[in-house]
Amino acid sequence: MGKETKRYFDDGAGEDGKTKIKKERNKFGREEDVAKIKKEIKDCKTDIDGLDMKVIRVNDKKTHHDYWGIKKSKNRKKLLEVPVDPDALQRHSRGKGLSLSGVKSEFQKIRQKRNEINIEFAAEQAARAEVLLNEEEGYLEVDDDEETMEVSQAEIVDNVDITTAAKHFNLQLDFGPYRMRYTRNGANLLLGGKKGHVAAFNWVKKSLLCEMNVMESVHDVTWLMNQTMFAVAQKNWVHVYDGKGTELHCIKAMNRVSRMEYLPYHFLLNTANEDGFLTWMDVSIGQKVANYNARMGKISMMCQNPWNATTCIGNAKGVVSMWSPTLREPLAKMLCHSMPLTAIAVDPTGTNLATAGLDRTIKIWDIRRLEGPTATYNLQTAASGIDLSQKGLMAISMGNICEVYKKPSLIQKNVKPYLRQRAPSTISNFRFCPYEDILGIATASGFTSMIVPGSGEPNFDTLEANPFQTLSQRREEEVHQLLEKIPYEFITLNPAQIGEVDVPTMKTRMEAKVKLLTMKPPKINFEPRTKNRMSKAKRIKNKQIVKDTMRKEAIKSIQEAKESLKRQEEQQESPDFIPLESNSVLDRFREKKKGKK
């Protein structure tokens, strides 16, 4: 039921018209509104003059509409006076608007102008809303006479909240050295020991998913789509298990694997074995995509570039090479060190590449431009491992010592570490946890969770990776990932080139098409042989017959080419055409176009 209009009863003892006008003046503050109210009161009094009970009906909706309209206009005026950060406005800008010079209809011009105004307003509102994202990284702060690397984990645990303090723990295990991996949302942890121990658990809630001993040596572990499936590189082959530890597959096409990486947007499991072979397998259909020898010997350093999904490999010559499953040769090579490499890593944004060598230096490179180094760190000993966090912090390992450095700015010779932690034994593998200020350290005797303030991204996108994902959300995510799967042919050095038009090829094709459509029958110059006793008329007749036959054949071939081109356009079978809609059995439910009467 709709909202009824309010009734005000005037029995003579109530307030008169002047009092009401004064109150309404205070409420609205505009002279034209007061004049309207005077007129309404006068009309109402004349209409109900002969009645015992005088009733004044007030349009409550109209009154409140005018009131709120005035309030909104005042707030909007105040909002426009507040300046917007130009950098934030540039980040949320959607580019230059469309040109209206080619639009002929005035209605379409007005409609497009309104769309442009809405887009600009949305960008401005998004830039203003950045003040609500106050969850920024908070680094460790100490007094002027102290250094952050002198602060121990025990002191950090004593001064943080109980939730963060519970994220620091140590696991004493006897089947190391261990390899470890976090899921994309950072909620689950996978451990694999050299002596066969494999464990998967939710490290935040301390709930175990599965634990087993495969009775073989384990060289590397990785999660696949989510926490329901993971792969283990065992002695001979790669085995795939589910979240409960049940073996699902044994991939014998990947043998003697030393390192593994998973490409989440392409559903590709990438492995490198001891003989130098690189293998890509599509785990969604179980089909091997590529397998060839990189001719680099045993591969012990491998990582993926999240920006373009290429595989980066380091060798003993100080060269980092980038590989794709579509080519048997590297896409690019970078000479990073004059001595053998010991570790490589790419940051989650795909912008920087960090390399460590036996020359006791760590260099940061711009991997998108293949330039650098943009920063150099000099160490006392060579680093055995390296990893970069979401906020740019860099962790390195030297024996049983783990050091964390802040974002590099300039090339400096003596850079002090941000934090330093001594592990119980030799560090074999470590990684930053996504969306958490945690560094997981796998050692020869167990696992250590280290608190690193300011390392994780505080503002996460739930459509990309949700740390608080429910069962229904996980199922929806699996379906969307399969629908949005990217073909492996799109793995290139510069992914921005995929959306560009191949101008020379397109121009050549258009010219060939125009030439075919405007082709005319060629001129035929034919002279018959001269024979004895052949009259001149006979020779001319034979010449005309041969010309007509050749001309008909040429016309027939041109017509066939045009018809094939027409059929190709109708069926949309061009190799570079991607149909927007596919023919389906559900097409019968679509609206049928009305024919011309």
Beta strands, then each sheet from edge to edge (+ up, - down):
strand 1: 7-10
strand 2: 54-57
strand 3: 170-172
strand 4: 178-182
strand 5: 189-193
strand 6: 197-202
strand 7: 207-213
strand 8: 220-223
strand 9: 229-233
strand 10: 237-242
strand 11: 247-255
strand 12: 257-263
strand 13: 268-273
strand 14: 277-282
strand 15: 287-293
strand 16: 302-304
strand 17: 311-314
strand 18: 319-323
strand 19: 332-335
strand 20: 341-346
strand 21: 352-357
strand 22: 361-366
strand 23: 371-378
strand 24: 385-388
strand 25: 394-398
strand 26: 401-405
strand 27: 419-422
strand 28: 427-432
strand 29: 438-443
strand 30: 446-451
sheet 1: 1+ 2-
sheet 2: 3+ 30- 29+ 28-
sheet 3: 4+ 5- 6+ 7-
sheet 4: 8+ 9- 10+ 11-
sheet 5: 12+ 13- 14+ 15-
sheet 6: 16+ 17- 18+ 19-
sheet 7: 20+ 21- 22+ 23-
sheet 8: 24+ 25- 26+ 27-
end
